[in-house]
Amino acid sequence: MSTEEHLSQQEGGEEPVATGQDGRDATAAEDGARADVEPGSSNEGIETLRAELETARDQVLRAQAEMQNLRRRVDRDIENAHKFALEKFVAELLPVVDNIERAVHSIDKNDESQAAVGEGVELTLKSFLDVLARNKVTQVDPLNESFDPEFHQAMSMDYHPEAPANTVTEVFQKGFLLNDRLVRPAMVVVSKGPKNESET
């Protein structure tokens, strides 16, 4: 091949490709530059994913806690509904109990003609109270006990020669509880204690 043909091939052909040591150095430089960029972006992506994972975990834990609290409230409401479903019914029965007790107190036990009736009324009252007790209804009869404003309603206060101050000396009307919750307070008279001579 002549010198002119060799030159024409160089002018019309493709650009020479770098080979040898210089070519390897160029490829390594590109790989190094790519390595410098990619790890940094990967770390940022991992940190973002971790933050999102922590947020999701917190949301799940919060949702679980809310569900547990809701379940407890629902269970408590259901329990209270079972325990106090009879409250209104019991409140309407209490005047009947009061009337039977008044009937018992009005009977003259010394009168033989009333003895049989009196015994029957007392048995009726006992049966009535037993039925209430089986349904978790209990009487509040605080005679000679300390006055408790949560369960007693003071109708009046008076001096008493023997009862200490703040003691219930008379019960006008007994109270009632349903599952230890007050349905009706006991109406009572409360002692102020012995009367001082200076107060006469």
Buried (B, 14 or more C-beta within 10 A) or exposed (E): EEEEEEEEEEEEEEEEEEEEEEEEEEEEEEEEEEEEEEEEEEEEEEEEEEEEEEEEEEEEEEEEEEEEEEEEEEEEEEEEEEBBEBBEEBEEBBEEBEEBBEBBEEBEEEEEEBEEEBEEBBEEBEEBBEEBEEEBBBBBEBEEBEBBEEBBBBBEBEBBEEBEBBBBBBBEBBBBBBBEEBBBBBBBBBBBBBEEEEEE
